[in-house]
């Protein structure tokens, strides 16, 4: 089982160039993957997102791709030839119109920053994207390891709570098995007190006991509860994404304990269902962190 929260990092370096990938995730009911990377890699965003989705089932995942060094880029001087030509033509028109002596040369254009600029010419991003893919894969492996490490801690805690619920279910089952005799004894005691020495009709008493016992019978709920708890334990020991299934099973377990509490008037059963609901609430909180 994996946690929805985690972090993964990977870096590539060569010839003064570098690519880094950082992956962070937090809890979220559904899967959302967001990329923050240089604009030239945007044409491959859908492909890279699909790669992440192969490793993550749900959660909010942020992927940051960074570059360093020259990364195949080169600085170059770019001249604005058309603007320089316009300058020269303009000066020549003035020289001709005003009959000015002298020659027009490069000195006329020096110092005019708008005529030249420094530009960065990057390498082919199609060649660089292979490095990004490989670095992303390594970051994802580290990301998965981190989530599995936290998932192991969650699994240990949740399994302990489920074993506690199983013990409570077994105790309730034993109490319920003797509940009919207990109900009969209490009813006999109360009816005898009400009759105040008058004759007690056993047949009528047994009918009332049967009616109360049937109404308070929790056998079906106990059987379903045992099945749900077994499924929970098996789910937590598996390797597939468990979060959504875990939410559903905990909901069913909570429903069965509630039904048992409402049908059974026994104090010992009530105490155990209250204790069980506390454990279920803690399990629900933990389930919010599970993928």
Short mmCIF file of the C-alpha atoms (twelve columns), coordinates in Angstrom:
data_MODEL
# 
_entry.id   MODEL 
# 
loop_
_atom_site.group_PDB 
_atom_site.id 
_atom_site.type_symbol 
_atom_site.label_atom_id 
_atom_site.label_alt_id 
_atom_site.label_comp_id 
_atom_site.label_asym_id 
_atom_site.label_seq_id 
_atom_site.Cartn_x 
_atom_site.Cartn_y 
_atom_site.Cartn_z 
_atom_site.pdbx_PDB_model_num 
ATOM 1   C CA . UNK A 1   0.000   0.000   0.000   1 
ATOM 2   C CA . UNK A 2   1.232   3.492   -0.836  1 
ATOM 3   C CA . UNK A 3   0.673   6.865   0.735   1 
ATOM 4   C CA . UNK A 4   -0.700  9.675   -1.419  1 
ATOM 5   C CA . UNK A 5   1.941   12.057  -0.071  1 
ATOM 6   C CA . UNK A 6   5.546   11.738  -1.180  1 
ATOM 7   C CA . UNK A 7   8.599   13.327  -2.771  1 
ATOM 8   C CA . UNK A 8   10.987  12.198  -5.489  1 
ATOM 9   C CA . UNK A 9   14.075  13.855  -7.008  1 
ATOM 10  C CA . UNK A 10  16.478  12.989  -9.836  1 
ATOM 11  C CA . UNK A 11  19.230  14.912  -11.597 1 
ATOM 12  C CA . UNK A 12  21.218  14.545  -14.823 1 
ATOM 13  C CA . UNK A 13  24.576  16.298  -15.388 1 
ATOM 14  C CA . UNK A 14  26.991  16.290  -18.305 1 
ATOM 15  C CA . UNK A 15  29.415  18.776  -19.903 1 
ATOM 16  C CA . UNK A 16  28.251  21.627  -17.722 1 
ATOM 17  C CA . UNK A 17  24.604  20.948  -18.492 1 
ATOM 18  C CA . UNK A 18  21.972  19.702  -16.040 1 
ATOM 19  C CA . UNK A 19  18.338  18.613  -15.850 1 
ATOM 20  C CA . UNK A 20  16.491  18.177  -12.550 1 
ATOM 21  C CA . UNK A 21  13.049  16.698  -11.866 1 
ATOM 22  C CA . UNK A 22  11.236  17.143  -8.540  1 
ATOM 23  C CA . UNK A 23  7.913   15.410  -7.818  1 
ATOM 24  C CA . UNK A 24  5.688   16.262  -4.870  1 
ATOM 25  C CA . UNK A 25  2.205   14.990  -4.042  1 
ATOM 26  C CA . UNK A 26  -0.510  15.678  -1.486  1 
ATOM 27  C CA . UNK A 27  -3.859  14.098  -0.685  1 
ATOM 28  C CA . UNK A 28  -6.704  14.455  -3.139  1 
ATOM 29  C CA . UNK A 29  -9.668  12.232  -3.927  1 
ATOM 30  C CA . UNK A 30  -8.898  12.061  -7.652  1 
ATOM 31  C CA . UNK A 31  -5.685  12.243  -9.692  1 
ATOM 32  C CA . UNK A 32  -4.391  15.643  -10.821 1 
ATOM 33  C CA . UNK A 33  -0.951  16.052  -12.420 1 
ATOM 34  C CA . UNK A 34  0.546   19.518  -12.969 1 
ATOM 35  C CA . UNK A 35  3.807   20.357  -14.759 1 
ATOM 36  C CA . UNK A 36  6.112   23.330  -14.316 1 
ATOM 37  C CA . UNK A 37  8.851   23.189  -16.958 1 
ATOM 38  C CA . UNK A 38  10.580  25.248  -19.689 1 
ATOM 39  C CA . UNK A 39  8.305   26.340  -22.496 1 
ATOM 40  C CA . UNK A 40  10.217  24.446  -25.167 1 
ATOM 41  C CA . UNK A 41  9.248   21.122  -23.525 1 
ATOM 42  C CA . UNK A 42  5.511   21.865  -23.626 1 
ATOM 43  C CA . UNK A 43  4.869   19.862  -26.843 1 
ATOM 44  C CA . UNK A 44  5.746   16.711  -24.827 1 
ATOM 45  C CA . UNK A 45  3.623   17.573  -21.764 1 
ATOM 46  C CA . UNK A 46  0.858   15.040  -22.521 1 
ATOM 47  C CA . UNK A 47  3.405   12.274  -23.009 1 
ATOM 48  C CA . UNK A 48  5.178   13.114  -19.734 1 
ATOM 49  C CA . UNK A 49  1.837   13.335  -17.906 1 
ATOM 50  C CA . UNK A 50  0.898   9.866   -19.176 1 
ATOM 51  C CA . UNK A 51  4.202   8.557   -17.772 1 
ATOM 52  C CA . UNK A 52  3.354   9.953   -14.335 1 
ATOM 53  C CA . UNK A 53  -0.166  8.486   -14.491 1 
ATOM 54  C CA . UNK A 54  1.327   5.018   -14.965 1 
ATOM 55  C CA . UNK A 55  2.824   5.304   -11.466 1 
ATOM 56  C CA . UNK A 56  0.100   7.191   -9.551  1 
ATOM 57  C CA . UNK A 57  -3.590  6.352   -9.037  1 
ATOM 58  C CA . UNK A 58  -4.816  9.411   -7.134  1 
ATOM 59  C CA . UNK A 59  -3.566  12.545  -5.405  1 
ATOM 60  C CA . UNK A 60  -2.428  16.025  -6.427  1 
ATOM 61  C CA . UNK A 61  0.983   15.650  -8.084  1 
ATOM 62  C CA . UNK A 62  3.282   18.565  -8.965  1 
ATOM 63  C CA . UNK A 63  6.197   17.881  -11.322 1 
ATOM 64  C CA . UNK A 64  8.927   20.527  -11.690 1 
ATOM 65  C CA . UNK A 65  11.469  20.185  -14.519 1 
ATOM 66  C CA . UNK A 66  14.474  22.500  -14.327 1 
ATOM 67  C CA . UNK A 67  17.536  23.023  -16.515 1 
ATOM 68  C CA . UNK A 68  20.971  24.459  -15.753 1 
ATOM 69  C CA . UNK A 69  24.220  25.287  -17.552 1 
ATOM 70  C CA . UNK A 70  24.167  26.098  -21.247 1 
ATOM 71  C CA . UNK A 71  21.946  23.096  -22.093 1 
ATOM 72  C CA . UNK A 72  23.090  23.261  -25.686 1 
ATOM 73  C CA . UNK A 73  22.483  26.994  -25.939 1 
ATOM 74  C CA . UNK A 74  24.902  29.530  -27.460 1 
ATOM 75  C CA . UNK A 75  25.080  33.300  -27.231 1 
ATOM 76  C CA . UNK A 76  25.162  35.192  -30.512 1 
ATOM 77  C CA . UNK A 77  25.030  38.777  -31.804 1 
ATOM 78  C CA . UNK A 78  22.064  39.547  -33.973 1 
ATOM 79  C CA . UNK A 79  22.177  42.706  -36.125 1 
ATOM 80  C CA . UNK A 80  19.123  44.688  -37.183 1 
ATOM 81  C CA . UNK A 81  20.318  45.226  -40.742 1 
ATOM 82  C CA . UNK A 82  17.133  46.858  -41.976 1 
ATOM 83  C CA . UNK A 83  17.193  49.489  -39.253 1 
ATOM 84  C CA . UNK A 84  20.915  50.174  -39.854 1 
ATOM 85  C CA . UNK A 85  20.239  50.586  -43.585 1 
ATOM 86  C CA . UNK A 86  17.464  53.047  -42.786 1 
ATOM 87  C CA . UNK A 87  19.876  55.057  -40.617 1 
ATOM 88  C CA . UNK A 88  22.473  55.203  -43.408 1 
ATOM 89  C CA . UNK A 89  19.876  56.126  -46.024 1 
ATOM 90  C CA . UNK A 90  18.557  58.859  -43.780 1 
ATOM 91  C CA . UNK A 91  21.981  60.391  -43.219 1 
ATOM 92  C CA . UNK A 92  22.700  60.262  -46.926 1 
ATOM 93  C CA . UNK A 93  19.463  62.110  -47.677 1 
ATOM 94  C CA . UNK A 94  20.413  64.782  -45.172 1 
ATOM 95  C CA . UNK A 95  23.932  65.020  -46.612 1 
ATOM 96  C CA . UNK A 96  22.572  65.413  -50.130 1 
ATOM 97  C CA . UNK A 97  19.827  67.874  -49.215 1 
ATOM 98  C CA . UNK A 98  22.142  70.086  -47.174 1 
ATOM 99  C CA . UNK A 99  25.208  69.591  -49.418 1 
ATOM 100 C CA . UNK A 100 27.300  68.472  -46.436 1 
ATOM 101 C CA . UNK A 101 30.891  67.293  -46.904 1 
ATOM 102 C CA . UNK A 102 32.348  64.101  -45.452 1 
ATOM 103 C CA . UNK A 103 31.758  60.354  -45.648 1 
ATOM 104 C CA . UNK A 104 29.275  58.136  -43.914 1 
ATOM 105 C CA . UNK A 105 30.954  55.119  -42.244 1 
ATOM 106 C CA . UNK A 106 30.548  52.623  -39.420 1 
ATOM 107 C CA . UNK A 107 31.319  55.260  -36.835 1 
ATOM 108 C CA . UNK A 108 27.913  56.740  -37.501 1 
ATOM 109 C CA . UNK A 109 26.214  53.559  -36.244 1 
ATOM 110 C CA . UNK A 110 28.407  52.821  -33.230 1 
ATOM 111 C CA . UNK A 111 26.786  53.295  -29.848 1 
ATOM 112 C CA . UNK A 112 23.278  52.662  -31.131 1 
ATOM 113 C CA . UNK A 113 22.197  49.652  -29.032 1 
ATOM 114 C CA . UNK A 114 19.000  49.149  -30.980 1 
ATOM 115 C CA . UNK A 115 21.010  48.002  -34.003 1 
ATOM 116 C CA . UNK A 116 22.495  44.892  -32.345 1 
ATOM 117 C CA . UNK A 117 21.342  42.546  -29.581 1 
ATOM 118 C CA . UNK A 118 22.621  39.477  -27.752 1 
ATOM 119 C CA . UNK A 119 20.452  36.404  -28.307 1 
ATOM 120 C CA . UNK A 120 20.488  32.849  -26.925 1 
ATOM 121 C CA . UNK A 121 20.211  30.089  -29.487 1 
ATOM 122 C CA . UNK A 122 19.110  26.862  -27.829 1 
ATOM 123 C CA . UNK A 123 19.769  23.362  -29.023 1 
ATOM 124 C CA . UNK A 124 17.092  21.134  -30.468 1 
ATOM 125 C CA . UNK A 125 14.544  20.403  -27.666 1 
ATOM 126 C CA . UNK A 126 13.657  17.178  -29.479 1 
ATOM 127 C CA . UNK A 127 17.121  15.875  -28.599 1 
ATOM 128 C CA . UNK A 128 16.946  17.173  -25.001 1 
ATOM 129 C CA . UNK A 129 13.570  15.582  -24.268 1 
ATOM 130 C CA . UNK A 130 15.157  12.103  -24.140 1 
ATOM 131 C CA . UNK A 131 17.180  13.283  -21.120 1 
ATOM 132 C CA . UNK A 132 14.021  14.690  -19.520 1 
ATOM 133 C CA . UNK A 133 12.215  11.358  -20.003 1 
ATOM 134 C CA . UNK A 134 15.021  9.379   -18.385 1 
ATOM 135 C CA . UNK A 135 15.347  11.807  -15.459 1 
ATOM 136 C CA . UNK A 136 11.585  11.758  -14.912 1 
ATOM 137 C CA . UNK A 137 11.614  7.953   -14.731 1 
ATOM 138 C CA . UNK A 138 14.324  7.985   -12.050 1 
ATOM 139 C CA . UNK A 139 12.458  10.670  -10.081 1 
ATOM 140 C CA . UNK A 140 9.297   8.554   -10.264 1 
ATOM 141 C CA . UNK A 141 11.138  5.521   -8.875  1 
ATOM 142 C CA . UNK A 142 12.357  7.589   -5.915  1 
ATOM 143 C CA . UNK A 143 8.881   9.065   -5.533  1 
ATOM 144 C CA . UNK A 144 7.331   5.593   -5.396  1 
ATOM 145 C CA . UNK A 145 9.861   4.396   -2.803  1 
ATOM 146 C CA . UNK A 146 9.054   7.369   -0.586  1 
ATOM 147 C CA . UNK A 147 5.306   6.732   -0.818  1 
ATOM 148 C CA . UNK A 148 5.779   3.017   -0.137  1 
ATOM 149 C CA . UNK A 149 7.864   3.796   2.958   1 
ATOM 150 C CA . UNK A 150 5.099   5.990   4.377   1 
ATOM 151 C CA . UNK A 151 2.506   3.467   3.212   1 
ATOM 152 C CA . UNK A 152 4.155   0.735   5.289   1 
ATOM 153 C CA . UNK A 153 3.785   2.852   8.419   1 
ATOM 154 C CA . UNK A 154 0.123   3.511   7.604   1 
ATOM 155 C CA . UNK A 155 -0.489  -0.187  6.934   1 
ATOM 156 C CA . UNK A 156 1.020   -1.213  10.265  1 
ATOM 157 C CA . UNK A 157 -1.189  1.204   12.184  1 
ATOM 158 C CA . UNK A 158 -4.358  0.337   10.237  1 
ATOM 159 C CA . UNK A 159 -3.855  -3.427  10.532  1 
ATOM 160 C CA . UNK A 160 -3.535  -3.070  14.309  1 
ATOM 161 C CA . UNK A 161 -6.853  -1.200  14.414  1 
ATOM 162 C CA . UNK A 162 -8.573  -3.750  12.185  1 
ATOM 163 C CA . UNK A 163 -7.376  -6.601  14.403  1 
ATOM 164 C CA . UNK A 164 -8.912  -4.683  17.312  1 
ATOM 165 C CA . UNK A 165 -12.208 -4.475  15.404  1 
ATOM 166 C CA . UNK A 166 -12.061 -8.216  14.714  1 
ATOM 167 C CA . UNK A 167 -11.671 -8.896  18.446  1 
ATOM 168 C CA . UNK A 168 -14.647 -6.652  19.188  1 
ATOM 169 C CA . UNK A 169 -16.716 -8.436  16.525  1 
ATOM 170 C CA . UNK A 170 -15.831 -11.827 18.012  1 
ATOM 171 C CA . UNK A 171 -16.753 -10.636 21.513  1 
ATOM 172 C CA . UNK A 172 -20.105 -9.322  20.280  1 
ATOM 173 C CA . UNK A 173 -20.717 -12.640 18.532  1 
ATOM 174 C CA . UNK A 174 -20.215 -14.549 21.799  1 
ATOM 175 C CA . UNK A 175 -22.444 -12.157 23.726  1 
ATOM 176 C CA . UNK A 176 -25.162 -12.395 21.057  1 
ATOM 177 C CA . UNK A 177 -25.107 -16.198 21.192  1 
ATOM 178 C CA . UNK A 178 -26.221 -16.098 24.859  1 
ATOM 179 C CA . UNK A 179 -28.484 -13.090 24.447  1 
ATOM 180 C CA . UNK A 180 -31.716 -15.085 24.137  1 
ATOM 181 C CA . UNK A 181 -31.296 -16.734 27.556  1 
ATOM 182 C CA . UNK A 182 -30.310 -13.396 29.053  1 
ATOM 183 C CA . UNK A 183 -33.387 -11.693 27.608  1 
ATOM 184 C CA . UNK A 184 -35.626 -14.527 28.860  1 
ATOM 185 C CA . UNK A 185 -34.244 -14.265 32.413  1 
ATOM 186 C CA . UNK A 186 -34.726 -10.486 32.543  1 
ATOM 187 C CA . UNK A 187 -38.211 -10.698 31.095  1 
ATOM 188 C CA . UNK A 188 -39.204 -13.438 33.546  1 
ATOM 189 C CA . UNK A 189 -37.935 -11.338 36.426  1 
ATOM 190 C CA . UNK A 190 -39.868 -8.257  35.335  1 
ATOM 191 C CA . UNK A 191 -43.107 -10.101 34.545  1 
ATOM 192 C CA . UNK A 192 -43.001 -11.963 37.878  1 
ATOM 193 C CA . UNK A 193 -42.631 -8.660  39.701  1 
ATOM 194 C CA . UNK A 194 -45.569 -7.182  37.785  1 
ATOM 195 C CA . UNK A 195 -47.836 -10.209 38.416  1 
ATOM 196 C CA . UNK A 196 -47.218 -9.897  42.168  1 
ATOM 197 C CA . UNK A 197 -47.681 -13.585 42.935  1 
ATOM 198 C CA . UNK A 198 -50.235 -14.384 40.260  1 
ATOM 199 C CA . UNK A 199 -49.668 -17.338 37.910  1 
ATOM 200 C CA . UNK A 200 -47.166 -16.833 35.066  1 
ATOM 201 C CA . UNK A 201 -48.095 -18.454 31.762  1 
ATOM 202 C CA . UNK A 202 -44.884 -19.934 30.377  1 
ATOM 203 C CA . UNK A 203 -46.255 -20.197 26.836  1 
ATOM 204 C CA . UNK A 204 -46.998 -16.492 26.692  1 
ATOM 205 C CA . UNK A 205 -43.590 -15.722 28.162  1 
ATOM 206 C CA . UNK A 206 -41.827 -17.795 25.503  1 
ATOM 207 C CA . UNK A 207 -43.752 -16.004 22.767  1 
ATOM 208 C CA . UNK A 208 -42.605 -12.623 24.056  1 
ATOM 209 C CA . UNK A 209 -39.012 -13.864 24.396  1 
ATOM 210 C CA . UNK A 210 -39.068 -15.180 20.835  1 
ATOM 211 C CA . UNK A 211 -40.437 -11.893 19.556  1 
ATOM 212 C CA . UNK A 212 -37.799 -9.791  21.353  1 
ATOM 213 C CA . UNK A 213 -35.004 -12.196 20.404  1 
ATOM 214 C CA . UNK A 214 -35.970 -12.091 16.737  1 
ATOM 215 C CA . UNK A 215 -36.151 -8.317  16.730  1 
ATOM 216 C CA . UNK A 216 -32.751 -8.012  18.393  1 
ATOM 217 C CA . UNK A 217 -31.022 -10.818 16.464  1 
ATOM 218 C CA . UNK A 218 -27.752 -9.540  14.964  1 
ATOM 219 C CA . UNK A 219 -26.486 -12.777 13.427  1 
ATOM 220 C CA . UNK A 220 -26.641 -11.487 9.843   1 
ATOM 221 C CA . UNK A 221 -24.873 -8.258  10.788  1 
ATOM 222 C CA . UNK A 222 -22.103 -10.160 12.574  1 
ATOM 223 C CA . UNK A 223 -21.560 -12.432 9.547   1 
ATOM 224 C CA . UNK A 224 -21.378 -9.467  7.148   1 
ATOM 225 C CA . UNK A 225 -19.113 -7.594  9.557   1 
ATOM 226 C CA . UNK A 226 -16.692 -10.517 9.725   1 
ATOM 227 C CA . UNK A 227 -16.612 -10.637 5.923   1 
ATOM 228 C CA . UNK A 228 -15.931 -6.891  5.605   1 
ATOM 229 C CA . UNK A 229 -13.138 -6.984  8.189   1 
ATOM 230 C CA . UNK A 230 -11.516 -9.929  6.434   1 
ATOM 231 C CA . UNK A 231 -11.671 -8.019  3.137   1 
ATOM 232 C CA . UNK A 232 -10.116 -4.963  4.794   1 
ATOM 233 C CA . UNK A 233 -7.214  -6.967  6.165   1 
ATOM 234 C CA . UNK A 234 -6.601  -8.612  2.785   1 
ATOM 235 C CA . UNK A 235 -6.789  -5.248  1.008   1 
ATOM 236 C CA . UNK A 236 -4.192  -3.672  3.277   1 
ATOM 237 C CA . UNK A 237 -1.778  -6.545  2.709   1 
ATOM 238 C CA . UNK A 238 -2.043  -6.209  -1.077  1 
ATOM 239 C CA . UNK A 239 -0.005  -4.078  -3.469  1 
ATOM 240 C CA . UNK A 240 -2.748  -2.522  -5.616  1 
ATOM 241 C CA . UNK A 241 -4.143  0.997   -4.996  1 
ATOM 242 C CA . UNK A 242 -6.510  0.572   -2.046  1 
ATOM 243 C CA . UNK A 243 -7.840  4.018   -1.131  1 
ATOM 244 C CA . UNK A 244 -11.260 4.011   -2.812  1 
ATOM 245 C CA . UNK A 245 -12.030 0.400   -1.874  1 
ATOM 246 C CA . UNK A 246 -10.867 1.135   1.660   1 
ATOM 247 C CA . UNK A 247 -13.317 4.047   1.946   1 
ATOM 248 C CA . UNK A 248 -16.180 1.811   0.818   1 
ATOM 249 C CA . UNK A 249 -15.378 -1.079  3.188   1 
ATOM 250 C CA . UNK A 250 -14.997 1.229   6.193   1 
ATOM 251 C CA . UNK A 251 -18.382 2.704   5.394   1 
ATOM 252 C CA . UNK A 252 -19.902 -0.793  5.371   1 
ATOM 253 C CA . UNK A 253 -18.174 -1.755  8.637   1 
ATOM 254 C CA . UNK A 254 -19.481 1.413   10.266  1 
ATOM 255 C CA . UNK A 255 -23.012 0.624   9.050   1 
ATOM 256 C CA . UNK A 256 -22.936 -2.917  10.491  1 
ATOM 257 C CA . UNK A 257 -21.718 -1.775  13.913  1 
ATOM 258 C CA . UNK A 258 -24.421 0.913   13.968  1 
ATOM 259 C CA . UNK A 259 -27.116 -1.635  13.119  1 
ATOM 260 C CA . UNK A 260 -25.870 -3.990  15.828  1 
ATOM 261 C CA . UNK A 261 -25.957 -1.152  18.359  1 
ATOM 262 C CA . UNK A 262 -29.519 -0.162  17.420  1 
ATOM 263 C CA . UNK A 263 -30.910 -3.720  17.410  1 
ATOM 264 C CA . UNK A 264 -29.243 -4.977  20.563  1 
ATOM 265 C CA . UNK A 265 -30.304 -3.527  23.914  1 
ATOM 266 C CA . UNK A 266 -27.449 -5.260  25.726  1 
ATOM 267 C CA . UNK A 267 -25.072 -2.935  27.574  1 
ATOM 268 C CA . UNK A 268 -21.978 -5.072  26.860  1 
ATOM 269 C CA . UNK A 269 -22.725 -5.000  23.125  1 
ATOM 270 C CA . UNK A 270 -23.305 -1.241  23.227  1 
ATOM 271 C CA . UNK A 271 -19.952 -0.633  24.925  1 
ATOM 272 C CA . UNK A 272 -18.136 -2.589  22.224  1 
ATOM 273 C CA . UNK A 273 -19.917 -0.858  19.348  1 
ATOM 274 C CA . UNK A 274 -19.000 2.557   20.811  1 
ATOM 275 C CA . UNK A 275 -15.372 1.433   21.057  1 
ATOM 276 C CA . UNK A 276 -15.521 0.107   17.491  1 
ATOM 277 C CA . UNK A 277 -16.866 3.380   16.089  1 
ATOM 278 C CA . UNK A 278 -13.914 5.221   17.634  1 
ATOM 279 C CA . UNK A 279 -11.489 2.891   15.853  1 
ATOM 280 C CA . UNK A 280 -13.377 3.232   12.563  1 
ATOM 281 C CA . UNK A 281 -13.150 7.026   12.758  1 
ATOM 282 C CA . UNK A 282 -9.369  6.797   13.163  1 
ATOM 283 C CA . UNK A 283 -9.190  4.377   10.237  1 
ATOM 284 C CA . UNK A 284 -11.179 6.792   8.083   1 
ATOM 285 C CA . UNK A 285 -8.692  9.543   8.865   1 
ATOM 286 C CA . UNK A 286 -5.809  7.297   7.868   1 
ATOM 287 C CA . UNK A 287 -7.611  6.217   4.703   1 
ATOM 288 C CA . UNK A 288 -7.502  9.828   3.492   1 
ATOM 289 C CA . UNK A 289 -3.722  9.388   3.095   1 
ATOM 290 C CA . UNK A 290 -3.869  6.138   1.118   1 
ATOM 291 C CA . UNK A 291 -3.550  5.993   -2.672  1 
# 
